[in-house]
């Protein structure tokens, strides 16, 4: 009788551990863009450390393009490497990073290495431009919901988290 209870207790603890291990082993790292408040996912794209993220937008006051170049860092971080814009103006830094160069009419500032866990913005169908991962267009401001606070982050997608 004691043996029967020992098996039941062992099974009671073993099954959840096995389910947890299976869920972790089937996880995949993804780049997600979701609604900040409701958590509704609008974009989910497979990603891995070292991938390159491009985020383009239009400066709200100057009405000029602004490009941000990131790479995906360790622990699902976003590392800002370079920014680019055609001119200086309101809120545009004059000395970001360690390198500056001009190419095809754009001022580039590189060597920034600023780490983010995530970033959020209020989407505009006009101001938010293309968002690319490894030079592949994954979405744009025209596709995402207008005047919605969005969040972009890299995280694990697990089989049992209900987000497949």
Residue frames as qw, qx, qy, qz and C-alpha x, y, z in Angstrom:
[[0.000, 0.884, 0.467, 0.000, 0.00, 0.00, 0.00],
 [0.308, -0.789, 0.109, 0.519, 2.85, 2.39, 0.87],
 [0.430, -0.097, 0.604, 0.664, 4.43, 1.61, -2.50],
 [0.222, 0.660, 0.643, 0.319, 1.22, 2.61, -4.29],
 [0.135, -0.953, -0.204, 0.176, 1.16, 6.00, -2.52],
 [0.451, -0.543, 0.360, 0.610, 4.84, 6.51, -3.24],
 [0.387, 0.231, 0.661, 0.600, 4.19, 6.00, -6.98],
 [0.064, 0.846, 0.506, 0.157, 1.23, 8.41, -6.89],
 [0.295, -0.880, 0.010, 0.372, 3.30, 11.06, -5.09],
 [0.476, -0.284, 0.519, 0.651, 6.21, 10.53, -7.50],
 [0.299, 0.486, 0.665, 0.481, 3.86, 10.83, -10.47],
 [0.085, -0.918, -0.374, 0.102, 2.26, 13.94, -8.95],
 [0.281, -0.810, 0.215, 0.468, 5.67, 15.69, -8.90],
 [0.501, -0.145, 0.647, 0.556, 7.20, 14.12, -12.00],
 [0.383, 0.637, 0.613, 0.268, 4.47, 15.02, -14.50],
 [0.040, 0.983, 0.123, -0.130, 4.62, 18.81, -13.89],
 [0.394, -0.648, 0.457, 0.464, 8.43, 18.73, -14.10],
 [0.501, 0.114, 0.721, 0.465, 8.29, 16.86, -17.41],
 [0.277, 0.825, 0.476, 0.128, 5.64, 19.23, -18.79],
 [0.158, -0.934, 0.100, 0.304, 7.78, 22.22, -17.74],
 [0.455, -0.416, 0.605, 0.504, 10.91, 20.77, -19.37],
 [0.460, 0.409, 0.697, 0.368, 9.01, 19.95, -22.57],
 [0.138, 0.937, 0.317, -0.043, 7.49, 23.46, -22.69],
 [0.250, -0.832, 0.299, 0.395, 10.94, 25.05, -22.30],
 [0.497, -0.199, 0.696, 0.478, 12.56, 22.77, -24.88],
 [0.385, 0.546, 0.661, 0.342, 9.93, 23.65, -27.49],
 [0.021, -0.875, -0.193, 0.443, 10.20, 27.41, -26.94],
 [0.580, 0.442, 0.286, 0.621, 11.28, 29.79, -29.69],
 [0.223, -0.492, -0.117, 0.834, 12.67, 33.32, -29.45],
 [0.286, 0.673, 0.562, 0.387, 10.55, 35.87, -31.31],
 [0.083, -0.025, -0.055, 0.995, 10.37, 39.59, -31.91],
 [0.023, -0.632, -0.774, 0.013, 6.91, 40.79, -30.90],
 [0.071, -0.153, -0.009, -0.986, 5.01, 43.98, -31.45],
 [0.243, -0.510, -0.825, 0.018, 1.93, 44.13, -29.27],
 [0.246, -0.778, -0.212, -0.538, -0.58, 46.52, -27.76],
 [0.163, 0.385, -0.593, 0.688, 0.93, 48.00, -24.59],
 [0.480, -0.218, 0.395, -0.752, -2.32, 47.77, -22.64],
 [0.886, 0.045, 0.055, -0.458, -4.26, 44.80, -24.01],
 [0.465, -0.424, 0.759, 0.169, -1.16, 42.72, -24.91],
 [0.812, 0.496, 0.270, -0.148, -2.77, 41.85, -28.27],
 [0.523, -0.329, 0.552, 0.560, 0.01, 40.64, -30.57],
 [0.525, 0.754, 0.008, -0.395, 0.18, 42.34, -33.99],
 [0.597, 0.634, -0.492, -0.004, 3.54, 41.01, -35.18],
 [0.749, -0.474, 0.463, 0.007, 5.51, 37.95, -34.16],
 [0.683, 0.644, -0.344, -0.020, 8.61, 36.98, -36.09],
 [0.928, -0.218, -0.068, 0.294, 11.29, 34.36, -35.28],
 [0.143, 0.904, -0.306, 0.263, 14.47, 36.06, -34.04],
 [0.894, -0.232, -0.184, 0.336, 17.81, 35.22, -32.48],
 [0.424, -0.775, 0.137, 0.448, 20.78, 36.92, -30.90],
 [0.408, -0.250, 0.513, 0.712, 22.78, 38.82, -33.52],
 [0.311, 0.637, 0.634, 0.310, 19.81, 39.52, -35.81],
 [0.179, -0.039, 0.051, 0.982, 19.59, 43.09, -37.15],
 [0.081, 0.736, 0.651, -0.166, 16.54, 45.28, -36.56],
 [0.165, 0.166, 0.214, 0.948, 15.76, 48.42, -38.56],
 [0.013, -0.723, -0.625, 0.294, 13.19, 50.91, -37.28],
 [0.228, 0.209, 0.272, 0.911, 12.37, 53.86, -39.54],
 [0.049, -0.763, -0.596, 0.247, 10.21, 56.80, -38.64],
 [0.241, 0.645, 0.189, 0.700, 9.56, 60.45, -39.48],
 [0.261, -0.135, -0.446, 0.845, 10.51, 63.14, -36.96],
 [0.009, 0.722, 0.686, -0.094, 7.26, 64.74, -35.75],
 [0.064, -0.852, -0.105, 0.509, 8.49, 68.34, -35.79],
 [0.128, -0.558, 0.518, 0.635, 11.14, 68.41, -38.50],
 [0.814, 0.444, 0.180, -0.328, 9.26, 65.99, -40.80],
 [0.341, 0.651, -0.664, -0.136, 12.53, 64.31, -41.78],
 [0.917, -0.027, -0.392, -0.076, 13.34, 60.59, -41.85],
 [0.315, -0.654, 0.623, -0.292, 15.04, 59.06, -38.82],
 [0.855, 0.140, -0.489, -0.100, 16.52, 55.57, -38.99],
 [0.508, -0.607, 0.552, -0.263, 17.53, 53.38, -36.06],
 [0.733, 0.305, -0.606, -0.049, 19.68, 50.27, -36.45],
 [0.641, -0.520, 0.454, -0.334, 19.74, 47.70, -33.66],
 [0.515, 0.200, -0.830, -0.073, 21.05, 44.22, -33.14],
 [0.818, -0.457, -0.164, -0.308, 19.49, 41.63, -30.85],
 [0.085, 0.623, -0.676, 0.385, 21.78, 41.19, -27.89],
 [0.326, -0.016, -0.913, 0.246, 22.13, 38.65, -25.11],
 [0.009, 0.341, 0.754, -0.561, 19.17, 38.00, -22.81],
 [0.185, 0.678, 0.678, 0.215, 16.65, 39.16, -25.42],
 [0.148, -0.707, -0.110, 0.683, 17.88, 42.77, -25.42],
 [0.514, 0.782, 0.249, 0.249, 17.76, 45.34, -28.20],
 [0.536, -0.465, 0.101, 0.697, 21.08, 47.14, -28.72],
 [0.363, 0.918, 0.122, -0.102, 20.96, 50.46, -30.55],
 [0.749, -0.060, 0.250, 0.610, 24.03, 50.60, -32.80],
 [0.252, 0.019, 0.319, 0.913, 23.44, 53.48, -35.20],
 [0.258, 0.751, 0.482, -0.371, 21.03, 56.33, -35.92],
 [0.340, 0.075, 0.461, 0.816, 20.72, 58.29, -39.17],
 [0.183, 0.830, 0.449, -0.274, 18.93, 61.45, -40.30],
 [0.563, 0.571, 0.250, 0.542, 19.44, 64.08, -43.02],
 [0.104, 0.647, -0.105, 0.748, 19.76, 67.19, -40.79],
 [0.264, -0.164, -0.679, 0.666, 19.88, 68.42, -37.23],
 [0.315, -0.502, -0.278, -0.756, 16.85, 69.92, -35.56],
 [0.552, -0.490, 0.249, -0.628, 14.59, 69.77, -32.50],
 [0.846, -0.313, 0.348, -0.255, 15.54, 66.90, -30.23],
 [0.899, 0.375, -0.180, 0.135, 18.09, 65.41, -32.61],
 [0.698, -0.616, 0.150, 0.333, 21.35, 64.62, -30.77],
 [0.375, 0.877, -0.298, -0.033, 24.55, 66.20, -31.97],
 [0.116, 0.626, -0.754, 0.161, 26.97, 63.75, -30.38],
 [0.896, -0.170, 0.258, -0.318, 25.50, 60.27, -29.96],
 [0.977, 0.150, 0.058, 0.143, 27.90, 57.32, -30.11],
 [0.576, -0.566, 0.335, 0.486, 31.57, 57.21, -31.03],
 [0.392, 0.024, 0.609, 0.690, 31.52, 57.54, -34.85],
 [0.376, 0.720, 0.257, -0.524, 29.98, 60.04, -37.26],
 [0.293, -0.097, 0.667, 0.678, 29.86, 59.86, -41.07],
 [0.494, 0.513, 0.092, -0.696, 27.79, 61.12, -43.97],
 [0.247, -0.008, 0.886, 0.393, 26.51, 58.84, -46.72],
 [0.007, 0.439, 0.736, 0.516, 24.00, 59.70, -49.48],
 [0.194, -0.545, -0.123, -0.806, 22.83, 62.83, -47.68],
 [0.743, -0.581, -0.282, -0.177, 22.29, 61.13, -44.32],
 [0.037, -0.664, 0.592, -0.455, 24.24, 61.83, -41.12],
 [0.857, -0.177, -0.484, -0.025, 25.07, 58.56, -39.35],
 [0.250, -0.662, 0.554, -0.438, 26.08, 58.24, -35.70],
 [0.870, 0.007, -0.487, -0.072, 27.39, 54.82, -34.79],
 [0.463, 0.169, -0.682, 0.540, 29.03, 53.01, -31.91],
 [0.445, -0.528, 0.041, -0.722, 26.10, 53.86, -29.66],
 [0.453, 0.012, -0.865, 0.214, 25.66, 50.46, -27.95],
 [0.386, -0.198, 0.363, -0.825, 22.63, 51.57, -25.92],
 [0.170, -0.106, -0.980, -0.016, 20.78, 48.57, -24.49],
 [0.548, -0.129, 0.055, -0.825, 16.99, 48.35, -24.21],
 [0.338, 0.062, 0.911, -0.227, 14.83, 45.56, -22.79],
 [0.284, 0.617, 0.717, 0.155, 12.02, 46.81, -25.01],
 [0.043, -0.148, 0.011, 0.988, 10.72, 50.03, -26.44],
 [0.199, 0.640, 0.735, -0.101, 7.29, 51.50, -26.86],
 [0.041, -0.091, 0.232, 0.967, 5.77, 54.26, -28.96],
 [0.486, 0.532, 0.440, -0.535, 2.43, 55.69, -30.03],
 [0.481, 0.156, 0.694, 0.513, 1.96, 54.43, -33.58],
 [0.324, 0.663, 0.021, -0.675, 1.22, 56.79, -36.41],
 [0.785, 0.422, 0.437, 0.121, 0.33, 55.56, -39.88],
 [0.401, 0.899, -0.089, 0.151, 2.31, 58.55, -41.17],
 [0.146, -0.858, 0.474, -0.133, 5.28, 58.82, -38.77],
 [0.680, -0.324, 0.657, 0.036, 6.12, 55.15, -38.18],
 [0.461, 0.569, -0.529, -0.428, 7.90, 53.81, -41.24],
 [0.839, 0.167, -0.505, -0.115, 9.24, 50.37, -42.04],
 [0.580, -0.565, 0.555, -0.189, 10.30, 47.83, -39.43],
 [0.783, 0.409, -0.458, -0.098, 12.67, 45.19, -40.76],
 [0.731, -0.501, 0.463, 0.004, 14.45, 42.19, -39.30],
 [0.574, -0.213, 0.648, 0.453, 17.58, 41.14, -41.20],
 [0.069, 0.257, -0.455, -0.850, 16.48, 43.34, -44.13],
 [0.120, -0.369, -0.869, -0.308, 13.08, 41.60, -44.34],
 [0.314, -0.297, 0.010, -0.902, 10.08, 43.89, -43.95],
 [0.156, -0.228, -0.928, 0.249, 8.01, 42.57, -41.04],
 [0.001, -0.785, -0.608, 0.119, 5.57, 45.48, -40.73],
 [0.236, 0.292, 0.067, 0.924, 5.12, 49.23, -41.09],
 [0.100, 0.208, 0.446, -0.865, 3.23, 52.03, -39.40],
 [0.466, 0.073, -0.344, -0.812, 0.60, 51.89, -42.13],
 [0.584, -0.110, -0.781, -0.189, -0.28, 48.31, -41.14],
 [0.306, -0.203, -0.737, 0.568, -0.23, 48.75, -37.35],
 [0.128, -0.790, -0.598, -0.042, -3.22, 50.38, -35.58],
 [0.179, 0.624, 0.014, 0.760, -3.25, 54.18, -35.62],
 [0.268, -0.628, 0.243, -0.689, -2.77, 56.14, -32.35],
 [0.918, -0.339, -0.178, -0.100, -2.13, 52.97, -30.36],
 [0.257, -0.759, 0.588, -0.107, 0.62, 52.57, -27.77],
 [0.940, 0.215, -0.265, -0.025, 2.71, 49.65, -28.97],
 [0.507, -0.686, 0.520, 0.041, 5.61, 47.76, -27.46],
 [0.773, 0.483, -0.411, -0.012, 8.40, 45.99, -29.31],
 [0.452, -0.628, 0.615, -0.151, 10.43, 43.35, -27.51],
 [0.567, 0.306, -0.758, -0.100, 12.23, 40.08, -27.95],
 [0.567, -0.336, 0.573, -0.487, 10.98, 37.20, -25.84],
 [0.052, -0.092, 0.988, 0.112, 10.48, 33.47, -25.73],
 [0.709, -0.007, -0.169, -0.684, 7.32, 31.99, -27.17],
 [0.210, -0.173, 0.941, -0.201, 6.45, 28.81, -25.35],
 [0.237, -0.196, -0.857, -0.414, 4.01, 26.20, -26.53],
 [0.302, -0.548, -0.769, 0.134, 1.80, 26.47, -23.46],
 [0.147, -0.276, -0.257, 0.914, 1.78, 30.25, -23.07],
 [0.314, 0.679, 0.622, -0.233, -1.32, 30.63, -25.24],
 [0.134, 0.794, -0.143, -0.576, 0.33, 32.92, -27.78],
 [0.386, -0.102, 0.782, 0.478, 0.76, 30.56, -30.73]]
